């Protein structure tokens, strides 16, 4: 697997998307013919040795695209074709059990608040596609309703707006509207946060200016008293009207009377 190409490794729930991606990688690496069986092993020894090298590379690409938990299924697989068919038999079963599992997932699927909405929607439609491959076709209205009710409670108003229409949108159109709604909410949230931060920054300098103003005023207020000189006792720090010497004289004059 080329290091420049990143695909999700195969697990128990993503076989359909994994199959499409890994097939594209194998085609790009000129290895798909070994996996699909179109490049047969030659009878000649020299040519057979070259074939085995090519097939080993294809097998390596497959193994590197599988989660460790899935590797246990590959015991005894000697060629890339063996690996492909083994995985297909395990994950592409169309029996009743597989159908029941997918239907149950679709009916019970619910996105938690704050979850990855895009991933949730993509998985929802992946399950719908798998069921269609098993000849289980569902009406568009049923798919749209199940998708709407798989959304968290924060989408209640959105769901009510959709349901109030004369006709439900087609599933693909509804998917686009849901993703657009999420994008609009994310933009609004980003703008609100930016305005909040801007508001906090603009209020901070005002407080600093007021603090500095008080700091400048304090010395003037503290030194204001020493600017006065009493003309009664000729001392600094108070006015003549506040002079204690004057008050004493007044009291003495009153006593004489």
PEGI-V231892 format. One record per backbone hydrogen bond with DSSP energy under -0.5 kcal/mol. CO is the residue of the C=O (numbers start at 1). NH is the residue of the N-H. E is the energy in kcal/mol with one decimal. If there is no record, write none. Layout:
co:CO nh:NH e:E
co:CO nh:NH e:E
//
This chain:
co:2 nh:5 e:-1.4
co:4 nh:6 e:-0.5
co:5 nh:7 e:-0.5
co:10 nh:67 e:-2.0
co:11 nh:14 e:-0.5
co:14 nh:18 e:-2.6
co:15 nh:19 e:-3.0
co:16 nh:20 e:-1.4
co:17 nh:21 e:-2.1
co:18 nh:22 e:-3.1
co:19 nh:23 e:-1.7
co:20 nh:24 e:-1.6
co:21 nh:25 e:-1.9
co:22 nh:26 e:-2.4
co:23 nh:27 e:-2.3
co:24 nh:28 e:-2.1
co:25 nh:29 e:-1.9
co:26 nh:31 e:-3.3
co:26 nh:32 e:-1.0
co:27 nh:30 e:-1.6
co:31 nh:34 e:-0.8
co:31 nh:35 e:-1.2
co:32 nh:36 e:-2.8
co:33 nh:37 e:-0.7
co:33 nh:38 e:-0.7
co:33 nh:39 e:-2.2
co:38 nh:40 e:-0.9
co:44 nh:48 e:-2.6
co:45 nh:49 e:-2.0
co:46 nh:50 e:-1.4
co:47 nh:51 e:-2.2
co:48 nh:52 e:-2.4
co:49 nh:53 e:-1.5
co:50 nh:54 e:-2.2
co:51 nh:55 e:-2.9
co:52 nh:56 e:-2.1
co:53 nh:57 e:-1.8
co:54 nh:58 e:-1.9
co:55 nh:59 e:-2.6
co:56 nh:60 e:-2.3
co:57 nh:61 e:-2.2
co:58 nh:62 e:-1.8
co:59 nh:63 e:-2.5
co:60 nh:64 e:-2.5
co:61 nh:65 e:-0.5
co:62 nh:65 e:-1.1
co:63 nh:66 e:-1.4
co:65 nh:10 e:-2.7
co:67 nh:70 e:-1.8
co:67 nh:71 e:-0.7
co:68 nh:71 e:-0.8
co:70 nh:73 e:-1.5
co:71 nh:74 e:-1.8
co:72 nh:75 e:-0.8
co:74 nh:77 e:-2.0
co:76 nh:78 e:-0.6
co:79 nh:83 e:-1.8
co:80 nh:84 e:-2.3
co:81 nh:85 e:-2.4
co:82 nh:86 e:-2.1
co:83 nh:87 e:-2.3
co:84 nh:88 e:-2.1
co:85 nh:89 e:-2.3
co:86 nh:90 e:-1.6
co:87 nh:91 e:-2.8
co:88 nh:92 e:-2.3
co:95 nh:99 e:-2.0
co:96 nh:100 e:-2.7
co:97 nh:101 e:-2.1
co:98 nh:102 e:-2.2
co:99 nh:103 e:-2.5
co:100 nh:104 e:-2.3
co:101 nh:105 e:-2.1
co:102 nh:106 e:-2.3
co:103 nh:107 e:-2.4
co:104 nh:108 e:-2.3
co:105 nh:109 e:-1.1
co:112 nh:115 e:-2.2
co:115 nh:117 e:-1.0
co:116 nh:120 e:-2.1
co:117 nh:121 e:-2.6
co:118 nh:122 e:-2.4
co:119 nh:123 e:-2.4
co:120 nh:124 e:-2.1
co:121 nh:125 e:-2.2
co:122 nh:126 e:-1.7
co:123 nh:127 e:-2.2
co:124 nh:128 e:-1.9
co:125 nh:129 e:-2.2
co:126 nh:130 e:-2.2
co:127 nh:131 e:-2.4
co:128 nh:132 e:-1.9
co:129 nh:133 e:-1.9
co:130 nh:134 e:-0.9
co:131 nh:134 e:-0.5
co:131 nh:136 e:-2.7
co:132 nh:135 e:-1.7
co:135 nh:137 e:-0.8
co:139 nh:143 e:-2.0
co:140 nh:144 e:-2.6
co:141 nh:145 e:-2.4
co:142 nh:146 e:-2.4
co:143 nh:147 e:-2.2
co:144 nh:148 e:-2.5
co:145 nh:149 e:-2.2
co:147 nh:150 e:-1.0
co:148 nh:151 e:-1.2
co:150 nh:111 e:-3.0
co:152 nh:155 e:-2.0
co:153 nh:156 e:-2.0
co:155 nh:159 e:-2.8
co:156 nh:160 e:-2.5
co:157 nh:161 e:-2.1
co:158 nh:162 e:-1.9
co:159 nh:163 e:-2.5
co:160 nh:164 e:-1.4
co:162 nh:165 e:-1.3
co:170 nh:174 e:-2.8
co:171 nh:175 e:-2.3
co:172 nh:176 e:-1.6
co:173 nh:177 e:-2.0
co:174 nh:178 e:-2.4
co:175 nh:179 e:-2.1
co:176 nh:180 e:-2.4
co:177 nh:181 e:-2.3
co:178 nh:182 e:-2.1
co:179 nh:183 e:-2.2
co:180 nh:184 e:-2.6
co:181 nh:185 e:-2.1
co:182 nh:186 e:-2.4
co:183 nh:187 e:-2.3
co:184 nh:188 e:-2.3
co:185 nh:189 e:-2.5
co:186 nh:190 e:-2.2
co:187 nh:191 e:-2.3
co:188 nh:192 e:-2.6
co:189 nh:193 e:-2.2
co:190 nh:194 e:-2.2
co:191 nh:195 e:-2.5
co:192 nh:196 e:-2.1
co:193 nh:197 e:-2.5
co:194 nh:198 e:-2.4
co:195 nh:199 e:-2.4
co:196 nh:200 e:-2.0
co:197 nh:201 e:-2.2
co:198 nh:202 e:-2.3
co:199 nh:203 e:-1.4
co:200 nh:204 e:-1.1
co:201 nh:205 e:-0.9
co:202 nh:206 e:-0.6
co:203 nh:207 e:-1.4
co:204 nh:208 e:-1.9
co:205 nh:209 e:-2.7
co:206 nh:210 e:-2.3
co:207 nh:211 e:-2.3
co:208 nh:212 e:-2.6
co:209 nh:213 e:-2.6
co:210 nh:214 e:-2.2
co:211 nh:215 e:-1.9
co:212 nh:216 e:-2.1
co:213 nh:217 e:-2.3
co:214 nh:218 e:-2.0
co:215 nh:219 e:-0.8
co:216 nh:220 e:-0.9
co:217 nh:221 e:-2.6
co:218 nh:222 e:-2.9
co:219 nh:223 e:-2.4
co:220 nh:224 e:-0.7
co:224 nh:227 e:-0.9
co:225 nh:228 e:-1.4
co:228 nh:237 e:-2.4
co:230 nh:234 e:-1.2
co:235 nh:230 e:-3.3
co:239 nh:242 e:-0.7
co:240 nh:243 e:-1.0
co:243 nh:247 e:-1.6
co:244 nh:248 e:-2.2
co:245 nh:249 e:-2.0
co:246 nh:250 e:-2.3
co:247 nh:251 e:-2.2
co:248 nh:252 e:-2.3
co:249 nh:253 e:-2.3
co:250 nh:254 e:-1.9
co:251 nh:255 e:-1.9
co:252 nh:256 e:-1.7
co:253 nh:257 e:-1.2
//
